[in-house]
Amino acid sequence: MTKISVEVPDELLADLDEHVGETKKFVNRSDAIRASIRKTLDLLDDIDERHGRLEDE
């Protein structure tokens, strides 16, 4: 798996950390960020599909 580095505002990181931990939705920050990226890309695909912008695969 490729590793990347990103700069994240402290406020956003604090919000993220509220959802990370053994008894919370995500096990670690990486898991939370991957899930967020997947969800965002799915939403963008849905928007593109509604606007007829998806290319045939």
N, C-alpha and C positions, 0 to 999 in steps of 0.2 A: 504494500500500500504506500502510495506516495505521501510524503509529509510536506505541508505548506506552512508558511508563517503569515499571519495577518495582524494588523493593528486593530484593536477593538477599544472603543471608548469605555472608560471605567464604569459609567452608568449602565451600559449594555452588559458588560461582564457581570456586574452585580445582579442584574435581573436574571441573567443566565444561571448564575450560581444558586439562585433560589429554587431552581428546578433540578439541580444536580446533587446526587448523594444516594446512599444505599436505600433509603426509604422514599426516594422521590422518583420522578419520571425517568430520569437519565442517570446512568451509572457514572459517567464522567463528562467533561466538557466536550471532548471529541465526539462522543455519541450524540450529544445534543446538537452540535453544529452540523454533523452529517445529516441528522434527521431534518433539521431546518432547511438545509440546502435541497434535500430531496423534495420536501413539501413545497418549497418555493418553485422549483423547476416544474413540478407537476401542475401547480397553479398557472404558471406561465404557459405551459403546453395547453391547458384548458382554455385559456384566453386566446391563444393563437388559433386553436381549433374553432372556436366560436367566430373568429374573424376570418376564417378561411386561409390562414397563413401557414398551415402545416404542409410540408411537402410529403408526397406519397413515398412510403418506404419501399 
